[in-house]
Amino acid sequence: MDEIIQGIAIYALPVILAITMHEAAHGYMAKKFGDLTAFNAGRISLNPARHIDLVGTILVPLTLFILSKLTIGAGFLFGWAKPVPVNFTNLRHPKRDMLWVAAAGPGANLLMAFFWALMIKLALLMPEVSYARPLALMGIAGIEINVILMVLNLLPLPPLDGGRMAVSLLPHRLAYQFSRIEPYGFMILLLLLFSGVLGAIIGPVILWVKIFIVSFFELYI
């Protein structure tokens, strides 16, 4: 039980920051390209309370983390936040600008992964400091969470960010046909997750990105 409590303490802040930055980035980019929907709803904010979904951000990830720790000995996380409201018709160039609005979320997660890598680097430079080890563990969790969020959201499956980006890049007729998948996107995602196909698709990409970050920042723990 102590290990579970420690795991929750280490993962809590990275999870909250990853979700907050991801959602706020969408809203900020939408505002930049002319849509004030998220701004008027107060969603361009670094206040986690504005983005947290009680079920998707807290109950589901917490339950999965505890159950996976008890059954397989490793923490497993899956969840979601309140989606940022974006009215794409308000964008100056809806089809083109959709690409940047969608890409902002994964881009924020990549920046957060770099931030946590720097925190690990800082911890390694001060091994004698009492908070060095907790900071390093939190940094490892931060890289893991943000890389997973980034790669997962880049899947070309509406309504994930990668799906929005694909709609933006495809010719109009194909984009319209592809966008019709959106009502079934979450069900397809769950099917891929529980069948093991999702892990087989994104697992190698997640590993490659983590190796790149570790090598780039020379993180040898």
Secondary structure, DSSP 8 states (H G I E B T S, - for coil): -HHHHHHHHHHHHHHHHHHHHHHHHHHHHHHHTT--HHHHTT-S-S-GGGT--IIIIIIHHHHHHHHHHHHTSS-------------GGGSSSHHHHHHHHHHHHHHHHHHHHHHHHHHHHHHHH-TTSTTHHHHHHHHHHHHHHHHHHHHHHTSS-TTSHHHHHHHHHS-HHHHHHHHTTGGGHHHHHHHHHHHTHHHHHHHHHHHHHHHHHHHHTT---
